Amino acid sequence: MSKKILFIVSNAKVIGPNQRKTGVFLDEVAHPFVEFDSEGYQIDFASITGEVPALDNMAAKDEASNAKFLNGVGWEKMQNNRKLSDVRPDIYDAIFVPGGLAPMVDMPENALLKKVIADTYERRAIVGAVCHGPVSWLNVKLSDGTFMIAGKNLTSFTTAEEENYASADVPFDLQSALTKQGAKFHEAAPWSSNAIADGNLVSGQNPASARDVAKKMIELLSAN
């Protein structure tokens, strides 16, 4: 039976005091989608509100995987995503949260999202995220009351990367916030690929890491 993957994407379109335009970073949704699709997985999309998400980094729309996503079924599925509250997350073998600055707006505190992630993790399904996507893991508490990321090896967009990208726009520094909740943070050179699996958690540092996150998730899914 084909594996089922649920992409949970942000609906935010602006961020910060200067109302910087943002969205889901194209490479971070397209590259994993293409990897999962090549495995024959069923891929569905959900978001907090069910509205059409925005895409960032459209300057890279002609890159091979990005173009395949935009011109194939990927972007169509993303536009027609379902509201998270209308989805049954328990039928999926994995969930995946792509980054872009957008998740920093609507994902740090959303109670339903936190429950979906905690429930998915505790039933041993795969939980993946890349770049700013691991902001969705903040404030996720397990049934024993502990933070999900406490003691876990992971990564995300780093403080060093943010300083040269959007430090004036984000509400807080993601690396610092993850570390504060007990994560064992692993930082590679800025903008280099860095993907980490710890049990059923898979995280990536930046856009260059998105494909490797998907590949690590596929390895775990293939082993089950």
C-alpha positions in Angstrom: 0.0 0.0 0.0 1.3 3.5 -0.9 2.6 5.7 1.9 0.6 8.8 2.7 2.2 12.1 3.4 0.5 15.2 4.7 2.1 18.6 3.9 1.0 21.2 6.5 1.7 24.7 5.0 1.4 28.2 6.3 -1.2 30.7 5.2 0.7 33.8 6.2 1.5 36.3 3.4 3.2 39.1 5.3 5.5 39.2 8.3 7.0 41.8 10.7 6.7 45.5 11.3 7.5 46.4 7.7 4.9 44.0 6.4 7.4 42.1 4.4 5.8 39.8 1.8 6.3 36.2 2.5 4.9 32.7 2.0 6.0 29.1 1.7 9.5 28.9 0.2 9.2 27.3 -3.2 12.2 25.0 -3.0 11.2 23.8 0.4 7.8 22.5 -0.7 8.7 21.6 -4.3 11.9 19.5 -3.8 10.3 17.3 -1.1 7.1 16.9 -3.1 9.1 15.7 -6.2 11.0 13.2 -4.0 7.9 11.8 -2.4 6.0 11.8 -5.7 8.8 9.8 -7.3 8.2 7.1 -4.7 4.6 6.9 -5.6 3.4 8.3 -2.2 -0.1 9.8 -1.8 0.5 13.5 -1.0 -2.1 15.8 0.5 -2.0 19.4 1.7 -3.5 21.1 4.7 -3.2 24.5 6.3 -4.4 26.3 9.4 -7.2 28.2 7.5 -7.6 26.2 4.3 -6.9 29.3 2.3 -4.5 29.4 -0.7 -1.0 29.9 0.5 1.5 32.3 -1.0 4.8 31.1 -2.5 8.2 32.8 -1.9 11.3 32.6 -4.1 9.5 32.5 -7.4 12.7 33.8 -8.9 13.7 30.1 -8.9 10.5 28.9 -10.7 12.5 27.5 -13.6 14.7 25.2 -11.5 13.9 21.6 -12.5 12.1 20.4 -9.4 10.4 23.8 -8.8 9.1 23.8 -12.4 7.9 20.2 -12.1 5.9 21.2 -8.9 4.5 24.4 -10.4 3.5 22.9 -13.7 2.3 19.5 -12.4 -0.2 18.5 -9.7 1.8 19.8 -6.8 0.9 23.5 -6.9 -2.7 22.5 -7.8 -2.9 20.3 -4.7 -1.4 23.1 -2.5 -3.9 25.6 -3.8 -6.7 23.2 -3.0 -5.5 22.3 0.5 -7.9 21.4 3.2 -8.3 23.2 6.5 -6.4 21.3 9.2 -9.4 20.9 11.4 -11.1 19.0 8.5 -8.3 16.5 8.1 -7.7 13.1 9.8 -4.0 13.2 10.5 -4.0 9.7 11.9 -4.3 8.2 8.4 -0.9 9.6 7.3 2.5 7.8 7.6 4.3 11.2 7.8 3.6 14.9 8.1 5.9 17.5 6.7 6.2 21.3 7.3 8.1 23.4 4.7 9.5 26.7 5.7 9.8 30.2 4.3 9.2 33.0 6.8 5.4 32.4 6.8 5.4 29.6 9.4 6.9 32.1 11.9 3.6 34.0 11.8 0.9 31.3 12.2 2.6 28.2 13.5 4.4 29.1 16.8 1.3 28.8 19.0 -1.6 27.2 17.1 -3.2 24.6 19.5 -4.6 22.3 16.8 -1.3 22.1 15.0 0.6 21.3 18.2 -1.9 18.5 18.9 -1.5 17.1 15.4 2.3 17.1 15.7 2.3 15.5 19.2 -0.2 12.8 18.2 1.7 12.0 15.0 5.0 11.8 16.9 3.6 9.6 19.7 2.1 7.1 17.3 5.6 6.8 15.8 4.7 8.2 12.4 7.4 10.5 10.8 7.5 14.2 11.6 9.5 16.3 9.2 10.2 20.0 8.8 12.8 22.2 7.1 14.2 25.7 7.5 11.7 27.8 9.5 9.3 24.8 9.4 10.5 23.5 12.8 8.9 26.5 14.4 5.8 24.2 14.3 7.6 22.0 16.8 7.9 24.8 19.4 5.5 24.4 22.3 4.5 20.8 21.3 4.0 18.9 24.6 3.7 15.1 24.8 1.3 13.2 26.9 3.8 13.2 29.8 3.9 17.0 29.8 7.5 17.3 28.3 8.4 19.3 25.3 8.7 17.0 22.2 12.0 18.5 21.2 13.7 18.2 24.6 16.9 16.2 24.2 16.3 15.7 20.5 19.0 16.3 17.8 17.7 18.7 15.2 18.3 21.8 13.2 16.5 24.7 11.6 17.3 28.0 9.9 20.2 29.3 12.1 20.9 32.5 13.9 23.8 33.2 11.5 21.6 32.7 8.5 18.8 34.9 9.9 21.1 37.8 10.6 21.7 38.2 6.9 18.1 37.4 5.8 15.2 38.5 8.0 16.3 39.3 11.5 14.4 42.6 11.4 11.2 40.8 10.3 10.9 37.6 12.4 9.2 37.8 15.9 12.0 35.8 17.5 15.2 33.8 16.7 14.2 30.3 15.9 17.5 28.6 16.8 17.5 30.2 20.2 13.8 29.3 20.8 14.3 25.6 19.9 17.4 25.4 22.1 15.5 27.0 25.0 13.0 24.1 24.9 15.8 21.6 25.2 16.7 20.8 21.6 20.3 19.6 20.8 20.8 22.0 18.0 23.2 21.1 15.1 24.4 24.0 13.0 26.3 23.6 9.7 27.9 26.4 7.6 25.3 28.9 6.4 23.3 27.9 3.4 24.9 24.4 3.2 22.8 21.2 3.2 22.2 19.9 6.7 19.5 17.3 7.4 19.2 15.4 10.7 17.1 12.4 11.7 16.6 11.6 15.4 14.2 8.7 15.8 11.0 9.7 13.8 11.9 13.4 13.8 13.6 14.7 10.6 14.7 18.3 10.3 16.7 20.4 7.8 18.5 23.7 8.2 17.7 25.7 5.1 16.4 25.5 1.5 19.5 23.6 0.4 18.5 20.9 2.9 14.9 20.3 1.7 15.6 17.4 -0.7 17.8 15.7 1.9 15.1 15.9 4.5 12.7 14.2 2.1 15.3 11.5 1.4 15.9 10.8 5.1 12.1 10.6 5.6 11.9 8.2 2.7 14.6 6.0 4.3 12.5 5.8 7.5 9.3 5.2 5.7 10.9 2.4 3.6 12.0 0.7 6.8 8.5 0.4 8.2 
